[in-house]
Amino acid sequence: MDLPSPCPVCGAMSLAPAERTTTLLAVCDVLTLKALEALGKYIVRVEGARYRVLTSHGWPYTMAHTIWQAPDRMVDKALRGAWDVVPPVVSLHGCCDITAESVVCTLDEYVHDLAITGTPHRIDELAYRFDTRLGLPVREAVWT
């Protein structure tokens, strides 16, 4: 039987707050990959040779932004609707005063930052954003 433990954000005693945070991170990890895949498809469509470059190296669409820079407008277009499932997920797996809006803002900023810098997505970086932007610390064991 699980014993109540303190929430990492507010300190309130609850059952399995770490698991709830871990679940939210896992869902947001998948949403980030899907958003980067959508962005990658937009990037590749710009020029037919880009598809050949990706496939010849065996790279997924999620890596296209690391090869070719995407204009901000393209990133915005690719992210349209990407975070629509966040509100129900936060209502089921969120914690304390964390709002769906704050999670969406964090995800949106994160993917924009990846696209601007050409950096690949890493779950430890997303977990860092959860900690610094949302105040939701996630155990390192989740991604190692």
C-alpha positions in Angstrom: 0.0 0.0 0.0 1.3 3.4 -1.0 1.8 5.9 1.8 1.1 9.6 1.3 4.2 11.6 0.6 4.7 15.4 0.3 4.0 17.0 -3.0 7.3 18.3 -4.5 5.6 21.6 -5.4 3.4 22.6 -2.5 4.3 20.1 0.3 0.7 18.9 0.7 0.5 15.2 1.6 -0.9 13.1 -1.3 -0.6 9.7 -2.8 2.1 9.3 -5.4 2.8 12.9 -6.5 6.1 11.9 -8.1 4.2 9.3 -10.3 1.7 12.0 -11.3 4.6 14.4 -12.3 6.3 11.6 -14.1 3.2 10.7 -16.0 2.7 14.4 -17.0 6.4 14.5 -18.2 6.0 11.3 -20.2 2.9 12.6 -22.0 4.6 16.0 -22.7 7.6 14.1 -24.0 5.4 12.3 -26.6 3.6 15.6 -27.4 7.0 17.3 -28.0 8.1 14.5 -30.3 4.8 14.7 -32.3 5.2 18.5 -32.5 8.7 18.1 -33.8 7.6 15.5 -36.3 4.9 17.9 -37.6 7.5 20.6 -37.8 9.9 18.3 -39.6 7.3 17.5 -42.2 6.8 21.2 -42.9 10.6 21.7 -43.1 11.1 18.8 -45.5 8.2 19.9 -47.8 10.1 23.1 -48.6 12.5 21.2 -50.9 12.3 17.7 -52.2 16.0 17.0 -51.7 15.5 17.4 -48.0 13.5 14.2 -47.9 16.3 12.3 -49.6 18.8 13.7 -47.1 16.7 12.5 -44.1 16.0 9.1 -45.5 19.5 8.4 -46.8 20.8 9.0 -43.2 17.9 7.2 -41.6 16.9 10.3 -39.6 13.3 10.8 -38.4 11.3 13.9 -39.1 11.9 14.9 -35.5 15.5 15.8 -36.4 14.8 18.0 -39.4 15.0 21.2 -37.3 18.6 20.2 -36.4 19.6 20.3 -40.0 17.5 23.1 -41.6 16.4 26.2 -39.7 12.6 26.7 -39.6 11.2 30.2 -39.8 9.2 31.2 -36.7 6.0 31.4 -38.7 6.5 27.7 -39.8 7.0 26.7 -36.2 3.8 28.4 -35.2 1.9 26.7 -38.0 3.3 23.3 -37.0 2.4 23.8 -33.4 -1.3 24.7 -34.1 -3.3 22.1 -32.2 -0.2 20.3 -30.8 -1.1 21.1 -27.2 -4.9 20.5 -27.4 -4.8 17.5 -25.1 -2.9 19.2 -22.4 -5.9 20.5 -20.4 -7.5 17.1 -19.8 -4.0 15.6 -19.1 -3.3 18.3 -16.5 -6.7 17.8 -14.9 -5.9 14.1 -14.5 -2.2 14.1 -13.8 -1.3 17.7 -12.9 -0.4 18.9 -9.4 -1.4 21.7 -7.1 -1.7 25.0 -8.9 -0.1 24.0 -12.1 -2.4 25.1 -14.9 -2.8 23.7 -18.4 -1.9 27.2 -19.7 1.4 27.2 -17.9 2.2 23.7 -19.2 1.2 24.7 -22.8 3.4 27.9 -22.5 6.4 25.8 -21.3 6.0 23.3 -24.1 5.5 26.0 -26.7 8.6 27.9 -25.6 10.6 24.7 -25.4 9.8 23.6 -29.0 10.4 27.1 -30.3 13.8 27.1 -28.5 14.7 23.8 -30.1 13.8 25.0 -33.5 15.7 28.3 -33.1 18.8 26.7 -31.8 18.7 23.5 -34.0 19.0 21.4 -30.8 17.6 17.9 -30.6 14.9 17.2 -28.0 16.1 15.5 -24.8 13.8 14.4 -22.0 16.2 15.6 -19.4 16.0 19.1 -20.9 12.2 18.9 -20.8 12.4 17.8 -17.2 14.7 20.8 -16.4 12.0 23.1 -18.0 9.4 21.4 -15.8 11.5 22.1 -12.7 12.5 25.7 -13.6 9.3 26.9 -15.3 6.6 25.0 -13.5 8.3 24.1 -10.2 7.7 20.4 -10.9 10.9 18.5 -10.0 11.2 15.1 -11.8 13.4 12.3 -10.6 16.5 11.8 -12.8 15.8 8.0 -12.8 12.9 8.7 -15.2 15.2 9.4 -18.2 18.4 7.4 -17.4 
